[in-house]
């Protein structure tokens, strides 16, 4: 598959592949991530707190766990269903170039009874995405990712060597309910050489660990 950059920016490339857009909330129940990603490093990075009724909530640290939890509802029949989303995600990390406490993720999920086929489709779509942007990238098809829900502990990663230490741009893999991937848009911007001043501001000396989640206007 080949997608023109203008189509990618508007989501048209995902729609042409048959995907539906999902709008994800910033807040979600902690139990989802503990159940689906328990033992993963992301659990310790969650911005977690109780709501006004004392229920454990969090700012979403990633999105795939939500799709896993909602799979039975969002794929009620036997046919695969494809989704894409753009979501703000939050993790308690030390801010540095290409790694932020608040970041934007463009993602694709294929909910399917055949995770292997869903993974193959995800890889094909992701490669088409990156190729259309003219990026130089490397694929690790058996990456040991930091999320416990990937089957056999293996996912896949696309990296852009020009980014140095924080070179991973895409992470994904197969899980029990299907497969998918997430693209870090801030790192993608860095890889494309079109860094927005707002992203650069996030790693300035003023953005210390104590400042918490940065809100970008």
N, C-alpha and C positions, 0 to 999 in steps of 0.2 A: 504494500500500500504506500502511496505517496500523498502527502498533504502539503498544500501551499501554506507558507507562514501566516498569511492573512486568515486562512481557514482555521488554523490552530489557535490563533489569538481569540477568535470568536467562538471557539468550541465546535465549529462546523465539521472539523475532521473527525471528532468523536461521534457526532450525530450521524455522519455519513457511514460510520462503522456500525450504526444501530444503537448507540448508547443514548440513554436518557439522562438529563441533568438532575442532580439532587442538590438541594440547598441544605447544608449541614449547620446546626446551631453551634455556637461557641461553647455552651455548657452542656454537660452530659453526666450521667450517673457514673460514679467511680467503679461500681460493680462490674460494668461492661468491660473495662480495661483490665481489671483484676482477673476476671473470669477468662478472657480471651488472650491476654498478654501477660498473665501472672508469671513471675520469674524473669521477665524482661527488664532491661535497664530503664525502659520508659516509665515503669511504675514508680521508681524513685525520683523521677524528674517531673511528675505531675504537679500542677498547681491545684491542690486539693483543699476542700473546705466544706463545711456543712451548710445547707441552705437554711431558710428561716424556720423550716419544720424539722431541722436536725438531720436531714437526709444527706449522705455523703455525695458530693458533687465534685466536678473538676472542670477546668478549661481543657478542651480536648487536646491531647498530646499527639494524636494521629487519627486517621479516619477508618482504617480497614476493620478494626474491631467492631465499629458500629455496623458496618455492612454484614459482618459475620452474624452479629446478634439479630439483625433484621432480615436475614436471608429467607426464613420461612414465610415472612409476611410479604417481602418484596419479590420473591420468586415462588408464588403459590402453585404453579404447574410444574411440568417436567422440562420445559424449554429453558435454556439459558437466558439470563437477562443482563444487559450491559448498562453500566452507569458511569458517569463522569461527574466531577465536582471540582470546585475551587474553594478551599477552606483555609481559614486562619487557624494555626495550631500553636500550642504553647508548651514550652519545656523549661524547667529550671536548670539552665546551663550557664557557664561563664561565657559572656558574649565575646566573639572574636570574628575575624573575617570569614564569612560563609557559614557561620554558626550563631544563631540568634535565639533569644528566648521567645520571641514572637516571629513566626515565619509563615509563608504562604505556600500551600501545597496544591498542585494540580494533580488530580488522581483519576485513575480508571479502575473499575472493578467489574469482573465478569462472574456473576453468581451462577454456578453450574454444578451438576452432579458429576461432572468429569473435570476435576481440577487440572489434570495434565493438558487437556485440550484448551482449558481456560488460560493456562500459563502460556501455551504456544501462541494463542491469540494476543495475549498481553505483550509478549516479547515482540511480535510482529508489529503491533500498533506503536509500541514505544520506539522501535528502531525507525519506523517510518516518520515518526515525530521528529526525532533527532536528525535524521538524514535531511529532512526538508529544511532544517535550519543551517545546514552546512557545518555542523559541529564535528570536531575530531573527538572520538570517544573510544573507550575500551569497555568490553563486556566481560564481567565475571558471572558466568552462568550457574555457579555453585557457591555463591557467597554465603559465608556463615554470618547471618544477620542477627541483630540484637533483639529480635522479636520471636517469642516462643511459639507463636501459632503457625509458623511456616512448616510444611510437611518435611519430616526428616531433618529439620533444622536448617534446610537449605533454601535460599532465595536467589535473587539475581540483582546485580548492581551495574549501572552504567556510570563510568567515571570520565571526567575530562582532565587529563594530566596537567594542563596549563594552570589548573587551580591550586596545585601544590598539595599540602597536607589535607585540606578539606575538599577533595576532588570528586567525591561522590555526588552525582546530580540526580540519579534515579535509583530507587530501591523498590523491589517487589518480589513476588513469588506466589506459590500455590499454597492454599490452606484448605481445610476440610470442606468449606462451602464454595470454593471457586479459586480465583486468582486475580491479581491486579498489580498495580504499581503506583507510586507517588513520585512526583517531580518537585524538587525544591526550586521554586521560581526565583528566589534571591540568588541561589547559586547558578541557576541557568542564566540569569542576567549577567553575573560575573563572567561566566564562560563565554558569553556572546560579546563581552567587552562593552556593555552598555549599562554600567552601574548607575542607578538612580542615586542622587545625592541623599535621599532619605535612607537608603540602605547603608551608605557610608557613614551617616550620622550615628547609626546604631552601634558602631564599634569605636566611636570616639572615646577619649579618656573619661568624658563625663558619664558614660554609660557603665558605671561600676556595678558590681554584683548586688549591692544593696538597693539599687533603684527598682528592682522588680520588673514587671512586664512593661515594655515600652509601647506606648500607643502612638502610631504614626498617623498624622492627619492626611 
